[in-house]
Amino acid sequence: MLLLLAAAGIAVFSVWRYRVTRPEYQLERAQAAIRAQDWDTVAEIAQRLYDAGHRNYAAVLRAEGVLVLGRQSQDPAKKRTQAQLALSELNKMELEDFPLNAPLRVHAASLSAQCYLELGNLAEAHRVFLFVLDQQPDHIDAHRGLAAIAYDLGHIPTAIRHLETVARLDPSDPRPHRQLGLIHSDLGEHEKATEAYYESLRRGIDGQARSEVQFELAEVLLHLARFSEAIAVLDSARTHGEEAPWLVAIRAEAYRGLGRREEAIALLDRAIVAHPNGGALYRIRGQLYLDENNPVAAVTCLERAVELSPWSYQPQYLLSQAYAAAGRKEDAARAARKVDELRREYTLLSDLTREAMNKPGDATVRRRLAEVCDRLGKPELAAMWRSAAATVGGGR
């Protein structure tokens, strides 16, 4: 009996020893250490894998650690440098003996695609992410990467599809719904945006991102005239110190919508003194002056709003109304012409955006979008569309 027990104990120990010395197990341990920021353990396991002859596993582990470290940096140049280092590690791998769908090979491909994405090589990242999905259709990082690429290229329906897949595959992840909220908000789909933002909050988005989602949600709720709800969301948001001017503007506009004019006026008058460059503050204050039939005071506020936000449609429109109410016919006509010009440009921007969504390979429409964004004083958006045009057009 003792001999049988001893034999069983030896067998169990052998199975345990086999399992814990397998490279797959060591890689899993190291990945847990990466998540825990235990870099000494990561380095130790990588060296152990390398010394044991499992050099492909060691290369994947080092690449993953370097890539994660790069993502923690706030310096874009360091992020790119780390991505290049990770890619160099992955290029050392010899995978001829691994089938295409081998977990290590698929994981290495996913890391490579993430490196290309960090380096701005969207075409190569897209190609490799598609390979990953061919081998593992539910590979969540591939769906995340393809969503990011599609969004940057203006392939919005594709981005939505991948984000919804990520949300399905990981019900605890609040980030896909935050991005879906932004997309639907940009498209003017305020009901869908509201649902997405609430789902992101329900899934537990935290830290600074939670406050940002609450602020974005409050802004969308204004469009739906859900003023009390917008104020409640703002009240629940964690702010450090005084609210930023644009948040004060949201709150004041909600007060106005509820007929709480005195509270809105008091809030805005204090904020304008503290933030004399807050264009939205002047716009809403001017609107309140118009509400009380004081066009002269409205003109003063709205001229300042237009000066601070010359490409914003609403201040220009309100200023044209204020000029007309004040009897300044020539100024009203000039402002009305500017309003018409802005209306045409924003209509064109909307039409071209939808055209880009329907023509994912069309570089021309993306270059036209960049030109419109330039005219509307949106340099960052213009740069994004030019980059998208270069990517889908092969740099032409």
NUDO-103612 format. One record per atom (N, C-alpha, C): residue in one letter; x, y, z. Coordinates in steps of 0.1 Angstrom, whole numbers, padded with zeros to 4 digits, always signed. Layout:
REM NUDO-103612
AXYZ
...
END
This chain:
REM NUDO-103612
M+0008-0012+0000
M+0000+0000+0000
M+0009+0013+0000
L+0019+0012+0009
L+0028+0024+0009
L+0035+0026-0004
L+0038+0015-0010
L+0045+0016-0023
L+0036+0022-0034
L+0023+0018-0033
L+0013+0024-0042
L+0011+0039-0040
L+0010+0043-0027
L+0009+0057-0024
L+0021+0065-0028
A+0033+0059-0026
A+0045+0066-0030
A+0046+0067-0045
A+0041+0057-0052
A+0041+0058-0067
A+0031+0068-0072
A+0020+0069-0065
A+0010+0079-0069
A+0016+0093-0066
G+0022+0095-0055
G+0028+0108-0051
G+0039+0112-0062
I+0047+0102-0066
I+0057+0105-0076
I+0050+0109-0089
A+0039+0102-0093
A+0032+0105-0105
A+0027+0119-0105
V+0020+0123-0093
V+0014+0136-0092
V+0025+0147-0093
F+0036+0144-0086
F+0048+0154-0086
F+0053+0155-0100
S+0054+0144-0108
S+0059+0145-0121
S+0050+0153-0130
V+0037+0151-0129
V+0027+0159-0137
V+0028+0174-0133
W+0029+0177-0120
W+0031+0191-0116
W+0043+0197-0121
R+0055+0189-0120
R+0067+0194-0125
R+0067+0197-0140
Y+0061+0187-0147
Y+0060+0189-0162
Y+0052+0201-0165
R+0041+0204-0158
R+0032+0215-0161
R+0040+0228-0158
V+0046+0229-0146
V+0052+0242-0142
V+0064+0246-0150
T+0070+0235-0156
T+0082+0238-0164
T+0079+0240-0179
R+0067+0238-0183
R+0063+0240-0197
R+0064+0255-0200
P+0069+0259-0212
P+0071+0273-0216
P+0057+0280-0216
E+0046+0273-0219
E+0033+0280-0219
E+0030+0285-0205
Y+0032+0276-0195
Y+0029+0280-0181
Y+0038+0291-0177
Q+0051+0291-0180
Q+0060+0302-0176
Q+0056+0315-0183
L+0051+0314-0195
L+0047+0326-0202
L+0034+0332-0195
E+0025+0323-0191
E+0013+0328-0184
E+0017+0335-0171
R+0026+0329-0164
R+0031+0335-0151
R+0037+0349-0154
A+0045+0350-0164
A+0051+0362-0167
A+0041+0373-0171
Q+0031+0369-0179
Q+0020+0378-0183
Q+0013+0383-0171
A+0010+0375-0161
A+0004+0379-0148
A+0013+0389-0141
A+0026+0387-0142
A+0036+0396-0136
A+0036+0409-0143
I+0034+0409-0156
I+0034+0422-0164
I+0021+0430-0159
R+0010+0423-0157
R-0002+0430-0153
R+0000+0436-0139
A+0008+0429-0131
A+0011+0433-0117
A+0023+0443-0116
Q+0028+0446-0128
Q+0040+0455-0128
Q+0052+0449-0120
D+0053+0436-0120
D+0064+0430-0113
D+0075+0427-0123
W+0083+0437-0127
W+0092+0436-0138
W+0104+0427-0135
D+0108+0425-0122
D+0119+0416-0118
D+0115+0402-0122
T+0103+0398-0118
T+0098+0384-0122
T+0097+0382-0137
V+0093+0392-0144
V+0092+0391-0159
V+0106+0389-0164
A+0116+0397-0160
A+0130+0395-0165
A+0135+0381-0161
E+0132+0377-0149
E+0137+0364-0144
E+0132+0352-0153
I+0119+0353-0156
I+0112+0342-0163
I+0117+0343-0178
A+0119+0355-0183
A+0124+0356-0197
A+0138+0350-0198
Q+0146+0352-0189
Q+0160+0347-0189
Q+0159+0331-0188
R+0150+0327-0179
R+0149+0312-0177
R+0144+0305-0190
L+0135+0311-0196
L+0130+0306-0209
L+0141+0306-0220
Y+0148+0316-0220
Y+0159+0317-0230
Y+0170+0306-0227
D+0174+0305-0214
D+0184+0295-0211
D+0180+0281-0213
A+0166+0279-0212
A+0161+0265-0214
A+0159+0262-0229
G+0163+0271-0238
G+0161+0269-0252
G+0148+0273-0258
H+0139+0279-0250
H+0126+0284-0255
H+0127+0298-0259
R+0135+0301-0269
R+0138+0315-0272
R+0127+0322-0279
N+0118+0315-0286
N+0106+0322-0291
N+0097+0327-0280
Y+0095+0319-0269
Y+0087+0323-0258
Y+0094+0335-0251
A+0107+0335-0250
A+0114+0346-0243
A+0113+0359-0252
A+0113+0357-0265
A+0112+0369-0273
A+0098+0375-0272
V+0088+0367-0272
V+0074+0372-0270
V+0072+0379-0257
L+0078+0373-0247
L+0076+0378-0233
L+0083+0392-0233
R+0095+0393-0238
R+0103+0406-0237
R+0095+0416-0246
A+0090+0412-0257
A+0083+0422-0266
A+0071+0427-0259
E+0063+0418-0252
E+0051+0422-0245
E+0054+0432-0234
G+0064+0429-0226
G+0068+0437-0215
G+0072+0451-0220
V+0081+0452-0231
V+0085+0464-0236
V+0073+0473-0241
L+0064+0466-0248
L+0053+0473-0254
L+0044+0479-0243
V+0041+0471-0232
V+0033+0476-0221
V+0040+0488-0214
L+0053+0487-0212
L+0061+0498-0206
L+0059+0511-0214
G+0060+0509-0228
G+0058+0521-0236
G+0045+0527-0235
R+0034+0519-0234
R+0021+0524-0233
R+0019+0533-0220
Q+0027+0530-0210
Q+0026+0537-0197
Q+0032+0551-0198
S+0040+0554-0208
S+0046+0567-0210
S+0037+0577-0216
Q+0038+0589-0212
Q+0031+0600-0218
Q+0038+0607-0229
D+0050+0602-0232
D+0058+0607-0243
D+0056+0599-0256
P+0050+0605-0266
P+0048+0598-0279
P+0060+0592-0285
A+0071+0600-0284
A+0084+0595-0289
A+0089+0582-0282
K+0087+0582-0269
K+0091+0570-0261
K+0082+0558-0265
K+0069+0561-0267
K+0060+0550-0271
K+0064+0544-0284
R+0068+0552-0293
R+0072+0547-0306
R+0085+0539-0305
T+0094+0544-0297
T+0107+0537-0295
T+0105+0524-0288
Q+0096+0523-0278
Q+0093+0510-0272
Q+0087+0500-0282
A+0078+0506-0290
A+0071+0497-0300
A+0081+0491-0310
Q+0091+0500-0314
Q+0101+0495-0323
Q+0110+0484-0317
L+0113+0486-0304
L+0121+0476-0296
L+0114+0463-0295
A+0101+0464-0292
A+0092+0452-0292
A+0092+0445-0305
L+0091+0452-0316
L+0090+0446-0329
L+0104+0439-0332
S+0114+0445-0328
S+0128+0439-0330
S+0129+0426-0323
E+0123+0425-0311
E+0123+0412-0303
E+0115+0402-0311
L+0104+0406-0316
L+0095+0396-0323
L+0101+0391-0336
N+0109+0400-0342
N+0115+0396-0355
N+0126+0386-0353
K+0130+0384-0340
K+0141+0373-0338
K+0135+0359-0337
M+0122+0358-0337
M+0115+0345-0336
M+0117+0337-0348
E+0118+0324-0346
E+0118+0314-0357
E+0106+0305-0356
L+0096+0307-0365
L+0083+0301-0363
L+0080+0291-0374
E+0090+0286-0381
E+0087+0277-0392
E+0081+0264-0387
D+0084+0260-0375
D+0079+0247-0370
D+0065+0249-0363
F+0060+0261-0362
F+0047+0264-0356
F+0036+0265-0366
P+0025+0257-0364
P+0014+0259-0374
P+0008+0274-0373
L+0001+0278-0383
L-0004+0292-0383
L-0012+0295-0371
N-0020+0285-0367
N-0029+0288-0356
N-0024+0285-0342
A-0011+0282-0341
A-0005+0279-0328
A-0006+0291-0319
P-0010+0290-0307
P-0013+0301-0298
P-0001+0311-0297
L+0011+0306-0296
L+0023+0315-0295
L+0024+0323-0308
R+0022+0317-0320
R+0023+0324-0332
R+0013+0335-0334
V+0000+0331-0330
V-0011+0341-0330
V-0008+0353-0321
H-0003+0349-0309
H-0001+0360-0299
H+0011+0369-0304
A+0021+0363-0310
A+0032+0371-0315
A+0027+0380-0326
A+0018+0375-0335
A+0013+0383-0346
A+0005+0395-0340
S-0003+0392-0330
S-0011+0403-0324
S-0002+0414-0318
L+0009+0410-0311
L+0018+0420-0306
L+0024+0428-0317
S+0028+0421-0328
S+0034+0428-0339
S+0024+0438-0345
A+0012+0434-0346
A+0002+0444-0352
A+0000+0456-0342
Q+0001+0453-0329
Q+0000+0464-0320
Q+0012+0474-0321
C+0023+0468-0323
C+0035+0476-0326
C+0034+0485-0338
Y+0029+0479-0349
Y+0027+0486-0361
Y+0017+0498-0359
L+0007+0495-0351
L-0004+0505-0348
L+0003+0516-0341
E+0011+0513-0331
E+0018+0524-0323
E+0027+0532-0332
L+0033+0526-0342
L+0042+0532-0351
L+0035+0540-0362
G+0022+0539-0363
G+0015+0546-0373
G+0014+0539-0386
N+0018+0526-0387
N+0018+0519-0399
N+0004+0511-0400
L-0006+0519-0403
L-0020+0513-0402
L-0022+0502-0412
A-0016+0503-0424
A-0018+0493-0434
A-0013+0479-0429
E+0000+0479-0424
E+0006+0467-0419
E-0002+0461-0407
A-0005+0470-0398
A-0013+0466-0386
A-0026+0460-0390
H-0033+0466-0400
H-0045+0460-0405
H-0043+0446-0410
R-0033+0445-0419
R-0030+0432-0425
R-0028+0421-0414
V-0020+0424-0404
V-0016+0414-0394
V-0028+0411-0385
F-0036+0421-0381
F-0047+0419-0373
F-0057+0410-0380
L-0059+0411-0393
L-0068+0403-0401
L-0063+0388-0401
F-0050+0386-0402
F-0044+0373-0400
F-0048+0367-0387
V-0046+0375-0376
V-0050+0370-0363
V-0064+0365-0362
L-0073+0373-0368
L-0087+0370-0367
L-0090+0357-0376
D-0083+0355-0387
D-0084+0343-0395
D-0082+0331-0386
Q-0072+0332-0377
Q-0068+0321-0369
Q-0077+0320-0356
Q-0080+0331-0351
Q-0089+0332-0338
Q-0099+0342-0340
P-0111+0339-0345
P-0121+0349-0348
P-0126+0358-0336
D-0124+0353-0324
D-0128+0360-0312
D-0116+0366-0305
H-0105+0368-0312
H-0093+0374-0306
H-0096+0389-0302
I-0097+0392-0289
I-0102+0405-0285
I-0093+0416-0289
D-0080+0414-0288
D-0070+0425-0291
D-0070+0428-0306
A-0073+0418-0314
A-0074+0421-0328
A-0086+0429-0331
H-0097+0426-0325
H-0109+0435-0327
H-0107+0449-0322
R-0100+0450-0310
R-0097+0464-0305
R-0088+0471-0315
G-0078+0465-0320
G-0069+0471-0330
G-0076+0475-0343
L-0084+0466-0348
L-0092+0469-0360
L-0102+0480-0358
A-0108+0481-0346
A-0117+0492-0343
A-0109+0505-0344
A-0097+0506-0338
A-0090+0518-0338
A-0086+0522-0352
I-0082+0513-0360
I-0077+0516-0374
I-0089+0521-0382
A-0101+0514-0381
A-0112+0518-0388
A-0117+0532-0384
Y-0116+0535-0371
Y-0120+0549-0367
Y-0111+0559-0373
D-0098+0556-0372
D-0088+0566-0378
D-0090+0568-0393
L-0094+0558-0400
L-0096+0559-0414
L-0110+0564-0418
G-0118+0566-0408
G-0132+0570-0411
G-0141+0559-0416
H-0137+0547-0413
H-0146+0535-0416
H-0155+0533-0404
I-0164+0542-0401
I-0172+0542-0389
I-0180+0530-0387
P-0188+0525-0397
P-0196+0512-0395
P-0187+0501-0391
T-0175+0500-0397
T-0166+0489-0393
T-0161+0491-0379
A-0157+0503-0375
A-0153+0506-0361
A-0164+0502-0351
I-0176+0505-0354
I-0188+0502-0345
I-0189+0487-0344
R-0188+0480-0355
R-0189+0465-0355
R-0178+0459-0346
H-0166+0463-0347
H-0155+0457-0339
H-0157+0461-0324
L-0161+0474-0322
L-0163+0478-0308
L-0174+0470-0301
E-0185+0467-0308
E-0196+0459-0303
E-0191+0445-0300
T-0182+0440-0309
T-0177+0427-0306
T-0168+0426-0294
V-0160+0436-0292
V-0152+0437-0280
V-0160+0438-0268
A-0171+0446-0268
A-0180+0447-0257
A-0187+0433-0254
R-0190+0426-0264
R-0196+0413-0262
R-0186+0403-0256
L-0174+0403-0261
L-0164+0393-0257
L-0159+0396-0242
D-0159+0409-0238
D-0155+0412-0225
D-0166+0421-0218
P-0176+0415-0212
P-0187+0423-0206
P-0183+0432-0195
S-0170+0431-0190
S-0166+0439-0179
S-0158+0452-0184
D-0156+0452-0197
D-0148+0463-0203
D-0156+0475-0206
P-0154+0487-0199
P-0163+0498-0202
P-0158+0507-0214
R-0146+0504-0219
R-0141+0513-0229
R-0148+0513-0242
P-0152+0501-0247
P-0159+0501-0260
P-0171+0510-0261
H-0179+0510-0250
H-0191+0518-0250
H-0187+0533-0249
R-0176+0537-0242
R-0172+0551-0242
R-0169+0555-0256
Q-0162+0547-0264
Q-0159+0551-0277
Q-0171+0551-0286
L-0181+0542-0284
L-0193+0542-0291
L-0201+0554-0288
G-0201+0559-0276
G-0207+0571-0272
G-0202+0583-0280
L-0189+0584-0281
L-0182+0595-0288
L-0186+0594-0303
I-0186+0582-0309
I-0190+0581-0323
I-0204+0585-0326
H-0213+0580-0318
H-0227+0583-0320
H-0230+0598-0317
S-0223+0604-0308
S-0224+0618-0305
S-0220+0626-0317
D-0208+0622-0323
D-0203+0630-0335
D-0212+0629-0346
L-0220+0617-0347
L-0229+0615-0358
L-0243+0622-0355
G-0244+0628-0344
G-0257+0634-0340
G-0267+0624-0336
E-0263+0612-0333
E-0272+0601-0328
E-0272+0601-0313
H-0279+0611-0307
H-0278+0614-0293
H-0284+0603-0284
E-0295+0597-0289
E-0301+0586-0281
E-0292+0575-0279
K-0286+0571-0291
K-0276+0560-0290
K-0264+0563-0282
A-0259+0576-0283
A-0248+0580-0275
A-0251+0579-0260
T-0263+0584-0257
T-0267+0583-0242
T-0267+0569-0237
E-0272+0560-0245
E-0272+0546-0241
E-0258+0540-0239
A-0250+0544-0248
A-0236+0539-0248
A-0228+0545-0235
Y-0230+0557-0233
Y-0223+0563-0221
Y-0228+0557-0208
Y-0241+0556-0207
Y-0247+0550-0195
Y-0241+0535-0193
E-0240+0528-0204
E-0235+0514-0203
E-0220+0514-0199
S-0212+0524-0204
S-0199+0525-0199
S-0198+0528-0184
L-0206+0537-0179
L-0207+0539-0165
L-0211+0527-0157
R-0221+0520-0162
R-0226+0508-0156
R-0215+0497-0154
R-0207+0497-0165
R-0196+0487-0165
R-0184+0491-0156
G-0185+0503-0150
G-0175+0506-0140
G-0163+0514-0145
I-0164+0521-0155
I-0153+0529-0159
I-0149+0539-0148
D-0136+0540-0145
D-0132+0547-0133
D-0121+0557-0135
G-0117+0564-0125
G-0107+0574-0126
G-0111+0586-0134
Q-0101+0593-0140
Q-0104+0605-0148
Q-0114+0601-0159
A-0113+0589-0165
A-0121+0586-0176
A-0136+0586-0172
R-0139+0582-0160
R-0153+0582-0155
R-0159+0596-0156
S-0151+0606-0151
S-0155+0620-0151
S-0157+0625-0165
E-0148+0621-0174
E-0149+0625-0188
E-0162+0620-0194
V-0165+0607-0191
V-0177+0601-0197
V-0189+0608-0191
Q-0189+0612-0179
Q-0201+0619-0173
Q-0202+0633-0180
F-0191+0639-0182
F-0192+0653-0189
F-0198+0651-0203
E-0193+0641-0210
E-0197+0639-0224
E-0212+0635-0224
L-0216+0627-0214
L-0230+0623-0213
L-0239+0636-0211
A-0234+0644-0201
A-0242+0656-0198
A-0244+0665-0211
E-0234+0666-0219
E-0235+0674-0231
E-0245+0668-0241
V-0245+0655-0242
V-0254+0648-0251
V-0269+0650-0246
L-0270+0649-0233
L-0284+0651-0227
L-0289+0665-0230
L-0281+0675-0231
L-0286+0688-0234
L-0292+0688-0248
H-0286+0681-0257
H-0292+0680-0271
H-0306+0673-0271
L-0308+0665-0261
L-0321+0658-0260
L-0331+0666-0250
A-0327+0677-0246
A-0335+0686-0237
A-0338+0679-0224
R-0329+0670-0220
R-0331+0663-0207
R-0322+0670-0197
F-0327+0682-0193
F-0319+0692-0186
F-0316+0687-0171
S-0327+0683-0165
S-0325+0678-0151
S-0315+0667-0150
E-0316+0658-0160
E-0308+0646-0160
E-0293+0651-0162
A-0291+0661-0171
A-0278+0666-0173
A-0272+0671-0161
I-0279+0679-0153
I-0274+0685-0141
I-0271+0674-0131
A-0280+0664-0130
A-0277+0653-0121
A-0264+0646-0124
V-0262+0644-0137
V-0249+0637-0141
V-0237+0646-0138
L-0238+0659-0140
L-0227+0668-0136
L-0225+0668-0121
D-0236+0667-0114
D-0234+0667-0099
D-0227+0655-0094
S-0229+0644-0101
S-0224+0631-0097
S-0209+0629-0101
A-0205+0638-0110
A-0191+0637-0115
A-0181+0642-0105
R-0170+0636-0105
R-0159+0640-0095
R-0151+0651-0102
T-0151+0663-0097
T-0142+0674-0102
T-0133+0678-0091
H-0121+0682-0095
H-0111+0686-0086
H-0110+0702-0087
G-0116+0708-0076
G-0116+0723-0076
G-0128+0728-0085
E-0125+0740-0090
E-0136+0747-0098
E-0138+0740-0111
E-0151+0740-0116
E-0154+0734-0128
E-0148+0741-0140
A-0144+0734-0150
A-0138+0741-0162
A-0149+0749-0169
P-0145+0759-0177
P-0155+0768-0183
P-0165+0761-0191
W-0161+0751-0199
W-0171+0744-0208
W-0181+0736-0199
L-0177+0731-0188
L-0186+0724-0179
L-0196+0734-0173
V-0191+0746-0169
V-0200+0756-0164
V-0210+0760-0175
A-0206+0760-0187
A-0215+0763-0198
A-0226+0753-0199
I-0222+0740-0198
I-0232+0729-0199
I-0243+0731-0187
R-0238+0734-0175
R-0246+0735-0164
R-0256+0747-0166
A-0250+0758-0170
A-0258+0771-0172
A-0269+0769-0183
E-0265+0762-0193
E-0275+0759-0204
E-0286+0750-0199
A-0283+0741-0191
A-0293+0732-0185
A-0302+0740-0176
Y-0296+0749-0168
Y-0304+0758-0159
Y-0314+0766-0168
R-0309+0772-0179
R-0317+0780-0188
R-0329+0771-0193
G-0326+0759-0197
G-0336+0750-0203
G-0347+0747-0193
L-0343+0747-0180
L-0353+0745-0169
L-0360+0758-0164
G-0356+0769-0170
G-0362+0782-0166
G-0356+0787-0153
R-0345+0782-0149
R-0338+0787-0137
R-0328+0797-0141
R-0333+0808-0147
R-0325+0819-0153
R-0316+0826-0143
E-0321+0829-0131
E-0313+0836-0122
E-0300+0828-0118
E-0302+0815-0116
E-0291+0807-0113
E-0281+0806-0124
A-0286+0805-0136
A-0277+0805-0148
A-0269+0818-0149
I-0276+0829-0147
I-0269+0842-0149
I-0259+0844-0138
A-0262+0841-0126
A-0252+0842-0115
A-0240+0833-0117
L-0242+0821-0122
L-0232+0812-0125
L-0223+0817-0136
L-0229+0822-0147
L-0221+0827-0158
L-0213+0839-0155
D-0219+0849-0147
D-0213+0861-0144
D-0200+0859-0136
R-0201+0849-0126
R-0189+0845-0119
R-0178+0839-0127
A-0183+0830-0136
A-0174+0822-0144
A-0166+0831-0154
I-0174+0841-0160
I-0167+0850-0170
I-0156+0858-0164
V-0158+0862-0151
V-0147+0870-0144
V-0135+0861-0142
A-0138+0848-0139
A-0127+0839-0136
A-0120+0833-0149
H-0129+0833-0160
H-0124+0827-0172
H-0128+0836-0184
P-0120+0847-0186
P-0124+0857-0196
P-0122+0852-0210
N-0116+0840-0212
N-0115+0835-0226
N-0124+0823-0228
G-0134+0821-0220
G-0143+0810-0222
G-0155+0813-0232
G-0153+0810-0244
G-0162+0814-0255
G-0176+0809-0252
A-0178+0797-0247
A-0191+0792-0245
A-0199+0799-0234
L-0191+0805-0225
L-0197+0813-0214
L-0204+0825-0220
Y-0197+0832-0228
Y-0202+0844-0234
Y-0214+0841-0244
R-0213+0830-0250
R-0224+0826-0259
R-0237+0824-0252
I-0237+0817-0241
I-0249+0814-0233
I-0254+0827-0226
R-0244+0835-0221
R-0248+0848-0215
R-0255+0857-0225
G-0249+0857-0237
G-0256+0865-0247
G-0270+0860-0250
Q-0271+0847-0250
Q-0285+0841-0253
Q-0294+0845-0242
L-0290+0846-0230
L-0298+0850-0219
L-0302+0864-0220
Y-0293+0873-0225
Y-0297+0887-0227
Y-0307+0888-0238
L-0306+0880-0248
L-0316+0880-0259
L-0330+0875-0253
D-0329+0865-0244
D-0342+0861-0238
D-0349+0872-0231
E-0342+0881-0225
E-0348+0892-0218
E-0349+0905-0226
N-0347+0903-0239
N-0349+0915-0249
N-0339+0926-0246
N-0327+0922-0244
N-0316+0932-0242
N-0305+0930-0252
P-0309+0934-0265
P-0299+0930-0276
P-0286+0938-0275
V-0285+0949-0269
V-0273+0957-0269
V-0263+0949-0260
A-0267+0944-0248
A-0258+0936-0240
A-0255+0923-0246
A-0265+0917-0254
A-0263+0905-0260
A-0252+0906-0271
V-0252+0917-0278
V-0242+0919-0289
V-0228+0919-0283
T-0226+0926-0271
T-0213+0927-0265
T-0208+0913-0261
C-0217+0905-0256
C-0213+0891-0252
C-0210+0882-0264
L-0219+0883-0274
L-0218+0874-0286
L-0207+0878-0295
E-0203+0891-0296
E-0191+0895-0303
E-0179+0889-0297
R-0178+0888-0284
R-0167+0882-0277
R-0167+0867-0279
A-0179+0861-0279
A-0180+0846-0282
A-0175+0843-0296
V-0179+0851-0306
V-0174+0849-0319
V-0159+0851-0321
E-0154+0861-0314
E-0140+0864-0314
E-0132+0852-0309
L-0137+0846-0298
L-0130+0834-0292
L-0133+0821-0300
S-0144+0820-0307
S-0147+0808-0314
S-0152+0812-0328
P-0144+0817-0337
P-0148+0822-0350
P-0155+0812-0359
W-0152+0799-0357
W-0157+0789-0366
W-0169+0781-0360
S-0174+0786-0349
S-0185+0780-0342
S-0198+0786-0348
Y-0207+0777-0351
Y-0219+0781-0358
Y-0229+0789-0349
Q-0231+0784-0337
Q-0242+0789-0329
Q-0239+0804-0324
P-0227+0807-0320
P-0225+0822-0317
P-0227+0831-0328
Q-0223+0827-0340
Q-0225+0835-0352
Q-0240+0837-0355
Y-0248+0827-0353
Y-0262+0827-0356
Y-0269+0837-0346
L-0265+0835-0333
L-0271+0843-0323
L-0267+0858-0324
L-0255+0860-0329
L-0250+0874-0331
L-0258+0881-0342
S-0261+0873-0353
S-0269+0879-0363
S-0283+0883-0358
Q-0288+0875-0349
Q-0301+0878-0343
Q-0300+0891-0335
A-0289+0891-0327
A-0288+0903-0318
A-0286+0916-0325
Y-0278+0915-0336
Y-0276+0927-0345
Y-0290+0932-0350
A-0297+0922-0355
A-0310+0926-0361
A-0319+0932-0350
A-0319+0926-0338
A-0328+0932-0327
A-0323+0945-0323
A-0310+0948-0324
A-0305+0961-0320
A-0306+0971-0331
G-0311+0968-0343
G-0313+0977-0354
G-0301+0979-0362
R-0291+0971-0361
R-0278+0972-0368
R-0279+0964-0381
K-0286+0969-0391
K-0290+0961-0403
K-0278+0956-0410
E-0268+0965-0413
E-0256+0961-0421
E-0248+0950-0413
D-0246+0952-0400
D-0239+0942-0393
D-0247+0928-0393
A-0260+0930-0392
A-0269+0918-0392
A-0267+0910-0405
A-0267+0918-0416
A-0266+0912-0429
A-0252+0905-0431
R-0242+0912-0426
R-0228+0906-0427
R-0228+0893-0419
A-0233+0893-0406
A-0233+0881-0398
A-0241+0870-0404
A-0252+0874-0411
A-0261+0864-0417
A-0253+0857-0428
R-0245+0864-0436
R-0237+0858-0447
R-0227+0848-0441
K-0221+0852-0430
K-0212+0843-0423
K-0219+0831-0418
V-0231+0832-0413
V-0239+0821-0409
V-0241+0811-0420
D-0245+0817-0432
D-0248+0809-0444
D-0235+0801-0448
E-0224+0808-0447
E-0211+0802-0451
E-0208+0790-0442
L-0209+0792-0429
L-0207+0782-0419
L-0216+0770-0421
R-0229+0773-0424
R-0239+0763-0426
R-0235+0754-0437
R-0231+0760-0448
R-0226+0753-0460
R-0214+0744-0457
E-0205+0749-0450
E-0193+0742-0446
E-0196+0730-0437
Y-0204+0732-0427
Y-0207+0721-0418
Y-0216+0711-0425
T-0225+0715-0434
T-0233+0705-0442
T-0223+0697-0450
L-0214+0704-0457
L-0204+0697-0465
L-0196+0687-0456
L-0192+0691-0445
L-0184+0683-0436
L-0192+0670-0432
S-0205+0672-0429
S-0213+0661-0426
S-0215+0651-0438
D-0218+0657-0449
D-0220+0649-0461
D-0207+0641-0465
L-0196+0648-0464
L-0183+0641-0468
L-0180+0630-0457
T-0183+0633-0445
T-0180+0622-0434
T-0188+0610-0437
R-0201+0611-0441
R-0209+0600-0444
R-0204+0593-0457
E-0200+0601-0467
E-0194+0595-0479
E-0182+0587-0476
A-0173+0592-0467
A-0161+0585-0463
A-0165+0572-0456
M-0175+0572-0448
M-0180+0560-0442
M-0184+0549-0452
N-0190+0554-0463
N-0195+0544-0473
N-0185+0541-0484
K-0173+0548-0483
K-0163+0546-0493
K-0149+0544-0486
P-0147+0532-0479
P-0136+0531-0471
P-0122+0531-0478
G-0122+0530-0491
G-0110+0530-0498
G-0107+0543-0506
D-0116+0553-0504
D-0115+0565-0512
D-0106+0575-0506
A-0095+0578-0511
A-0085+0588-0506
A-0090+0602-0509
T-0097+0604-0521
T-0101+0618-0525
T-0110+0624-0515
V-0120+0616-0511
V-0130+0622-0501
V-0124+0625-0488
R-0113+0618-0484
R-0106+0621-0472
R-0098+0634-0473
R-0092+0636-0485
R-0085+0648-0487
R-0094+0660-0487
R-0106+0658-0493
R-0116+0669-0493
R-0120+0672-0478
L-0122+0662-0470
L-0125+0664-0456
L-0114+0672-0449
A-0102+0669-0452
A-0091+0677-0446
A-0091+0691-0450
E-0095+0694-0462
E-0096+0708-0467
E-0107+0715-0460
V-0119+0709-0458
V-0130+0715-0451
V-0126+0718-0436
C-0119+0708-0430
C-0115+0710-0416
C-0105+0721-0415
D-0096+0723-0425
D-0087+0735-0425
D-0095+0748-0425
R-0105+0748-0433
R-0113+0760-0434
R-0121+0763-0422
L-0125+0753-0414
L-0133+0754-0402
L-0124+0755-0390
G-0111+0757-0392
G-0102+0759-0380
G-0100+0746-0371
K-0100+0735-0378
K-0099+0722-0371
K-0086+0715-0375
P-0074+0720-0372
P-0062+0714-0377
P-0059+0700-0373
E-0063+0696-0361
E-0060+0682-0357
E-0069+0672-0365
L-0081+0676-0367
L-0090+0668-0375
L-0086+0667-0390
A-0081+0679-0395
A-0075+0679-0408
A-0063+0670-0410
A-0055+0670-0400
A-0043+0661-0400
A-0047+0646-0400
M-0057+0643-0392
M-0062+0629-0392
M-0067+0625-0405
W-0075+0633-0412
W-0080+0630-0425
W-0070+0629-0436
R-0059+0637-0435
R-0048+0636-0444
R-0041+0623-0442
S-0039+0619-0430
S-0032+0607-0427
S-0040+0595-0432
A-0053+0596-0430
A-0062+0585-0435
A-0061+0584-0451
A-0061+0596-0457
A-0060+0596-0472
A-0048+0590-0477
A-0036+0593-0470
A-0024+0587-0473
A-0024+0572-0472
T-0030+0567-0461
T-0030+0553-0458
T-0039+0545-0469
V-0051+0550-0471
V-0060+0543-0480
V-0055+0545-0495
G-0048+0556-0498
G-0043+0559-0511
G-0029+0555-0514
G-0023+0547-0504
G-0010+0543-0506
G+0000+0554-0507
G-0003+0565-0499
G+0006+0577-0499
G+0005+0586-0510
R-0004+0584-0520
R-0005+0593-0531
R-0011+0606-0527
END
